[in-house]
Amino acid sequence: MDKLVQQLDNFWNYFLHHELTVLTLLMFLSLGIFLCAWLFEPRRLINGIFFSITVLIFLSWFANLILSQHNQVLTYIFGSTAIFIFIVVSLLVIFSWAFFLWNAYFVWKYESHSLPNLLTLFIGLVLVGVWIIERLGLLRNLPQGLNLVLIAAVIIALYLLLIMYNFLINLFLYQFTPRSYKQDYLIVLGAGLINGKDVSRILGARIDRAIAYSNKQYNKGHKRPKIIMSGGQGKDELISEAAAMKDYAIKHGMDKQYILLEDQSTNTQENMIFSKKIAVHDWDNNKFKAKFFTNNYHLFRAGLYAKMAHLHANGIGATTRLYFLPNAIIREFAGTFIIHKKRHFIIIGLIAICFIVQAIILALK
């Protein structure tokens, strides 16, 4: 034990005298780990953790580099920039309720008033309610038991914010997965139809992106890939989404001989499972190369479902109107949370149990 303490002490002394060198080595090491993990399999949530660690080490390295120059101008610029970023982030957090309500106004104005489209409105109202309760001091002088419940709720909220942050990092990173224009199949994920038969703007953007990808691959001198239109017929739809998508693609210049239909799926997971079956049957084995197409906000969760279906395909996202993104991303986070619900419920349950035990101990005193 004494030898271990001595080794740690020696390492700490070395770090203090060679801080920049150690941070440089750590930065390249963490960057290498992140790149290897992300390039090998970008559909893993742990990639977001590797990326965040790399960024933190880089910022530490950069700060140390600036301070080691003993240049007052550089130090002043660096310090001022850091303070400015901190103030901006703090204001964004403090006034996040205003952003959510502002976004809710545009969603209410331009989109349907369905429950999923009202998420930012609900969040904004909850944040306003929390702010009012705090300003009125209604949470002061609470009994110890209720204080413990409040602390537990705050810790659980912080945990949810942490995994939300990690989800956002992975969603961002997944937009930049390497492109390879040597695909055999392009899978377009379906979405609800308008009037039971017409392709919506969101779905049309997915199909347009797949057609553009197909054309670009062909123009690069490679074979034209087949496009699998994936989507079944909903209860309120006159035809399957796949059939409507095929008609849309043909009208936009796609030759029907390159279109395959998967018209049985009812959700993203089934999109991946059934599309894989179509491709395996058409290709005669599972050694094909494929990409799937959806909207950018849906990309990472769709990738998780592709991984669960053992479909070796990464996604390409179609752009979405900016005002629509906050609601859509919150829904995607909820969907990703459900995929890993067992893990999250265990952690949340352990947090709750810790505070319940403390409350019981206080009650018995």
C-alpha positions as CSV (number, residue, x, y, z in Angstrom):
1,M,0.0,0.0,0.0
2,D,2.8,2.4,0.9
3,K,4.5,1.6,-2.4
4,L,1.3,2.4,-4.3
5,V,1.0,5.8,-2.5
6,Q,4.6,6.5,-3.2
7,Q,4.1,5.7,-7.0
8,L,1.1,8.0,-7.1
9,D,3.0,10.7,-5.3
10,N,5.9,10.4,-7.8
11,F,3.4,10.6,-10.8
12,W,1.8,13.7,-9.3
13,N,5.2,15.4,-8.9
14,Y,6.1,14.4,-12.4
15,F,2.8,15.8,-13.7
16,L,3.3,19.1,-11.9
17,H,6.7,19.5,-13.5
18,H,5.8,18.2,-17.0
19,E,2.1,19.2,-17.1
20,L,2.0,20.2,-20.8
21,T,3.8,17.1,-21.9
22,V,1.5,14.8,-19.9
23,L,-1.6,16.6,-21.2
24,T,-0.3,16.3,-24.8
25,L,0.1,12.6,-24.5
26,L,-3.3,12.2,-22.8
27,M,-4.9,14.3,-25.5
28,F,-3.6,12.2,-28.3
29,L,-4.4,9.0,-26.4
30,S,-8.0,10.0,-25.8
31,L,-8.3,11.3,-29.4
32,G,-7.1,7.9,-30.7
33,I,-9.5,6.0,-28.4
34,F,-12.4,8.1,-29.6
35,L,-11.6,7.9,-33.3
36,C,-11.0,4.1,-33.1
37,A,-14.3,3.6,-31.2
38,W,-16.3,5.9,-33.4
39,L,-15.0,4.8,-36.8
40,F,-15.4,1.1,-35.8
41,E,-18.9,1.5,-34.6
42,P,-20.5,5.0,-34.5
43,R,-23.8,3.6,-33.2
44,R,-22.7,3.4,-29.6
45,L,-23.6,5.9,-26.8
46,I,-20.2,5.5,-25.2
47,N,-18.7,7.4,-28.2
48,G,-20.2,10.6,-26.8
49,I,-18.4,10.0,-23.5
50,F,-15.0,9.4,-25.3
51,F,-15.6,12.6,-27.3
52,S,-16.4,14.7,-24.2
53,I,-13.3,13.4,-22.4
54,T,-11.2,14.3,-25.4
55,V,-12.6,17.8,-25.6
56,L,-12.1,18.4,-21.8
57,I,-8.4,17.2,-22.1
58,F,-7.9,19.4,-25.2
59,L,-9.3,22.5,-23.4
60,S,-7.0,21.7,-20.4
61,W,-4.1,21.4,-22.7
62,F,-4.9,24.6,-24.6
63,A,-5.4,26.6,-21.3
64,N,-2.1,25.2,-20.1
65,L,-0.3,26.1,-23.3
66,I,-1.6,29.7,-23.2
67,L,-0.7,30.2,-19.6
68,S,2.7,28.7,-20.1
69,Q,3.6,31.5,-22.6
70,H,3.4,34.1,-19.8
71,N,2.0,36.5,-22.4
72,Q,-0.4,39.0,-20.8
73,V,-2.2,39.7,-24.1
74,L,-2.9,36.0,-24.8
75,T,-3.8,35.3,-21.2
76,Y,-6.3,38.3,-21.3
77,I,-7.9,37.1,-24.5
78,F,-8.2,33.5,-23.3
79,G,-9.6,34.6,-19.9
80,S,-12.1,37.0,-21.5
81,T,-13.2,34.4,-24.0
82,A,-13.7,31.8,-21.2
83,I,-15.7,34.3,-19.1
84,F,-17.8,35.3,-22.1
85,I,-18.6,31.7,-23.0
86,F,-19.5,30.9,-19.3
87,I,-21.9,34.0,-19.2
88,V,-23.6,33.0,-22.5
89,V,-24.1,29.4,-21.4
90,S,-25.4,30.5,-18.0
91,L,-27.9,32.9,-19.6
92,L,-29.0,30.2,-22.0
93,V,-29.7,27.9,-19.1
94,I,-31.4,30.6,-17.0
95,F,-33.6,31.7,-19.8
96,S,-34.2,28.3,-21.4
97,W,-37.9,28.6,-20.6
98,A,-38.1,31.6,-23.0
99,F,-36.5,29.5,-25.8
100,F,-38.9,26.6,-25.3
101,L,-42.0,28.9,-25.3
102,W,-40.6,30.8,-28.3
103,N,-40.2,27.5,-30.1
104,A,-43.6,26.3,-29.0
105,Y,-45.2,29.4,-30.7
106,F,-43.7,28.5,-34.1
107,V,-44.6,24.8,-33.8
108,W,-48.1,25.8,-32.8
109,K,-48.3,28.2,-35.8
110,Y,-46.9,25.9,-38.5
111,E,-47.5,22.3,-37.3
112,S,-50.4,20.2,-36.1
113,H,-51.4,20.5,-32.5
114,S,-50.7,16.9,-31.6
115,L,-49.2,15.9,-28.3
116,P,-45.7,15.3,-29.6
117,N,-45.6,18.7,-31.1
118,L,-46.4,20.4,-27.8
119,L,-43.4,19.1,-25.9
120,T,-41.5,22.4,-25.9
121,L,-44.7,24.1,-24.7
122,F,-45.0,21.7,-21.7
123,I,-41.3,22.0,-20.9
124,G,-41.4,25.8,-21.1
125,L,-44.4,26.0,-18.8
126,V,-42.8,23.6,-16.3
127,L,-39.7,25.7,-16.2
128,V,-41.8,28.9,-15.7
129,G,-43.6,27.1,-12.9
130,V,-40.3,26.1,-11.2
131,W,-39.0,29.6,-11.5
132,I,-42.2,31.0,-9.9
133,I,-42.1,28.5,-7.0
134,E,-38.5,29.4,-6.4
135,R,-39.1,33.1,-6.4
136,L,-42.0,32.8,-4.0
137,G,-39.8,30.8,-1.6
138,L,-42.3,27.9,-1.5
139,L,-39.5,25.4,-1.2
140,R,-37.9,26.9,1.8
141,N,-38.2,25.6,5.4
142,L,-39.5,22.2,4.2
143,P,-39.5,19.2,6.6
144,Q,-36.3,17.1,6.3
145,G,-38.2,14.3,4.6
146,L,-39.5,16.6,1.9
147,N,-36.1,18.1,1.5
148,L,-34.7,14.7,0.8
149,V,-37.4,14.1,-1.8
150,L,-36.5,17.4,-3.5
151,I,-32.8,16.6,-3.5
152,A,-33.5,13.2,-5.0
153,A,-35.6,14.8,-7.7
154,V,-32.9,17.3,-8.5
155,I,-30.2,14.6,-8.8
156,I,-32.5,12.5,-11.0
157,A,-33.1,15.6,-13.2
158,L,-29.3,16.1,-13.4
159,Y,-28.8,12.5,-14.4
160,L,-31.5,12.9,-17.2
161,L,-29.7,16.1,-18.3
162,L,-26.4,14.2,-18.4
163,I,-27.7,11.4,-20.6
164,M,-29.6,14.0,-22.7
165,Y,-26.2,15.8,-23.3
166,N,-24.6,12.5,-24.2
167,F,-27.4,11.7,-26.7
168,L,-27.0,15.2,-28.3
169,I,-23.3,14.7,-28.7
170,N,-23.9,11.3,-30.4
171,L,-26.6,12.7,-32.6
172,F,-24.2,15.5,-33.7
173,L,-21.4,13.1,-34.3
174,Y,-23.6,10.6,-36.3
175,Q,-24.3,13.3,-38.9
176,F,-20.7,13.0,-40.0
177,T,-20.3,9.2,-40.5
178,P,-18.0,8.5,-43.5
179,R,-19.8,8.3,-46.8
180,S,-19.0,5.5,-49.2
181,Y,-20.5,5.7,-52.7
182,K,-20.3,1.9,-53.3
183,Q,-23.6,0.9,-51.8
184,D,-25.9,-2.0,-53.0
185,Y,-29.0,-0.8,-51.2
186,L,-30.4,2.5,-50.0
187,I,-33.1,2.1,-47.4
188,V,-35.6,5.0,-47.1
189,L,-37.5,5.0,-43.8
190,G,-41.2,5.8,-44.1
191,A,-43.3,8.4,-42.3
192,G,-47.0,9.2,-42.1
193,L,-48.8,10.2,-45.3
194,I,-50.9,13.3,-45.9
195,N,-54.6,12.6,-46.7
196,G,-53.8,9.0,-46.5
197,K,-51.9,8.9,-49.8
198,D,-49.5,11.8,-50.3
199,V,-45.9,12.1,-49.3
200,S,-45.2,14.8,-46.7
201,R,-42.3,17.3,-46.9
202,I,-40.4,15.4,-44.2
203,L,-40.8,12.1,-46.1
204,G,-40.1,13.7,-49.4
205,A,-36.8,15.1,-48.1
206,R,-35.7,11.6,-47.2
207,I,-36.5,10.3,-50.7
208,D,-34.9,13.2,-52.4
209,R,-31.7,12.6,-50.4
210,A,-31.6,8.9,-51.4
211,I,-32.2,9.8,-55.1
212,A,-29.4,12.4,-55.0
213,Y,-27.1,9.8,-53.3
214,S,-28.0,7.2,-55.9
215,N,-27.2,9.7,-58.8
216,K,-23.9,10.7,-57.2
217,Q,-22.8,7.1,-56.8
218,Y,-23.7,6.4,-60.4
219,N,-22.0,9.6,-61.6
220,K,-18.8,8.5,-59.8
221,G,-18.7,5.4,-62.1
222,H,-20.2,2.9,-59.7
223,K,-23.3,0.8,-60.2
224,R,-26.6,2.4,-59.3
225,P,-27.9,1.0,-56.0
226,K,-31.4,-0.3,-55.4
227,I,-33.7,1.8,-53.2
228,I,-35.8,0.0,-50.6
229,M,-38.9,2.0,-49.8
230,S,-39.8,0.9,-46.2
231,G,-43.2,1.6,-44.7
232,G,-46.4,-0.2,-44.1
233,Q,-50.0,1.0,-44.3
234,G,-51.4,2.8,-41.2
235,K,-54.9,2.7,-40.1
236,D,-55.7,6.1,-41.5
237,E,-53.8,5.6,-44.8
238,L,-55.3,4.5,-48.1
239,I,-52.1,2.9,-49.4
240,S,-48.8,1.8,-47.9
241,E,-46.1,4.4,-47.3
242,A,-43.8,2.3,-49.4
243,A,-46.2,2.5,-52.4
244,A,-46.6,6.3,-52.0
245,M,-42.8,6.7,-51.7
246,K,-42.3,4.6,-54.9
247,D,-44.8,6.9,-56.8
248,Y,-43.0,10.0,-55.5
249,A,-39.5,8.6,-56.5
250,I,-40.7,7.7,-60.0
251,K,-42.2,11.2,-60.5
252,H,-38.8,12.6,-59.4
253,G,-36.9,10.7,-62.1
254,M,-36.1,7.4,-60.4
255,D,-36.3,4.3,-62.6
256,K,-38.8,1.8,-61.1
257,Q,-36.5,-1.1,-61.8
258,Y,-34.2,0.1,-59.0
259,I,-37.0,0.4,-56.5
260,L,-38.0,-2.4,-54.0
261,L,-40.9,-2.2,-51.6
262,E,-41.0,-3.2,-48.0
263,D,-44.7,-2.5,-47.0
264,Q,-45.2,-4.4,-43.8
265,S,-43.3,-2.3,-41.2
266,T,-45.1,-0.2,-38.6
267,N,-42.1,1.4,-36.8
268,T,-38.4,2.1,-37.2
269,Q,-37.3,-1.2,-35.7
270,E,-39.5,-3.1,-38.1
271,N,-38.2,-0.9,-41.0
272,M,-34.7,-2.2,-40.3
273,I,-35.7,-5.9,-39.7
274,F,-37.9,-6.2,-42.8
275,S,-35.7,-4.1,-45.1
276,K,-32.8,-6.4,-44.2
277,K,-34.9,-9.4,-45.2
278,I,-35.8,-7.8,-48.5
279,A,-32.1,-7.0,-49.2
280,V,-30.9,-10.5,-48.1
281,H,-33.5,-12.1,-50.4
282,D,-32.6,-9.9,-53.3
283,W,-28.9,-10.2,-52.8
284,D,-29.0,-13.9,-51.9
285,N,-26.8,-13.4,-48.8
286,N,-26.1,-10.7,-46.1
287,K,-22.8,-9.5,-47.5
288,F,-24.4,-6.4,-49.1
289,K,-23.5,-2.8,-48.4
290,A,-26.3,-0.4,-47.4
291,K,-27.2,3.0,-46.1
292,F,-30.5,4.1,-44.6
293,F,-32.1,7.5,-45.1
294,T,-34.2,9.5,-42.6
295,N,-34.3,13.0,-41.2
296,N,-31.3,14.3,-39.4
297,Y,-33.0,14.4,-36.0
298,H,-34.0,10.7,-36.3
299,L,-30.7,9.5,-37.5
300,F,-28.9,8.2,-34.4
301,R,-31.9,6.4,-32.9
302,A,-32.6,4.8,-36.3
303,G,-28.9,3.7,-36.2
304,L,-29.4,2.0,-32.9
305,Y,-32.3,0.1,-34.3
306,A,-30.2,-0.9,-37.3
307,K,-27.6,-2.2,-34.9
308,M,-30.2,-4.1,-33.0
309,A,-31.4,-5.7,-36.2
310,H,-27.8,-6.7,-37.1
311,L,-28.0,-4.5,-40.2
312,H,-24.6,-3.2,-41.1
313,A,-25.8,0.2,-42.3
314,N,-25.2,3.7,-41.1
315,G,-27.5,6.6,-41.9
316,I,-27.6,9.8,-43.9
317,G,-30.0,12.5,-42.7
318,A,-32.2,14.9,-44.7
319,T,-32.4,18.4,-43.4
320,T,-35.3,19.5,-41.3
321,R,-36.8,23.0,-40.6
322,L,-35.0,24.5,-37.7
323,Y,-38.1,25.3,-35.6
324,F,-39.2,21.7,-35.8
325,L,-35.9,20.3,-34.4
326,P,-36.3,20.9,-30.6
327,N,-39.6,19.0,-30.4
328,A,-38.3,16.3,-32.7
329,I,-35.0,15.9,-30.8
330,I,-36.8,15.6,-27.4
331,R,-38.9,12.8,-28.9
332,E,-35.8,11.1,-30.2
333,F,-34.2,11.3,-26.8
334,A,-37.3,9.8,-25.2
335,G,-37.2,7.0,-27.7
336,T,-33.5,6.4,-27.0
337,F,-34.1,6.4,-23.3
338,I,-36.8,3.7,-23.8
339,I,-34.3,1.5,-25.7
340,H,-32.0,1.5,-22.7
341,K,-34.8,1.9,-20.1
342,K,-33.6,-1.0,-18.0
343,R,-30.2,0.6,-17.4
344,H,-31.7,4.0,-16.7
345,F,-34.4,2.7,-14.4
346,I,-31.9,0.8,-12.3
347,I,-29.8,3.9,-11.8
348,I,-32.8,6.1,-11.0
349,G,-34.1,3.4,-8.7
350,L,-30.8,3.3,-6.8
351,I,-30.8,7.1,-6.4
352,A,-34.4,6.9,-5.1
353,I,-33.6,4.1,-2.7
354,C,-30.6,6.0,-1.2
355,F,-32.8,8.9,-0.3
356,I,-35.7,6.7,0.9
357,V,-33.3,5.0,3.3
358,Q,-32.1,8.4,4.5
359,A,-35.7,9.5,5.0
360,I,-36.5,6.3,7.0
361,I,-33.4,6.8,9.2
362,L,-34.5,10.4,9.9
363,A,-38.0,9.3,10.7
364,L,-36.7,6.7,13.2
365,K,-34.6,9.2,15.1
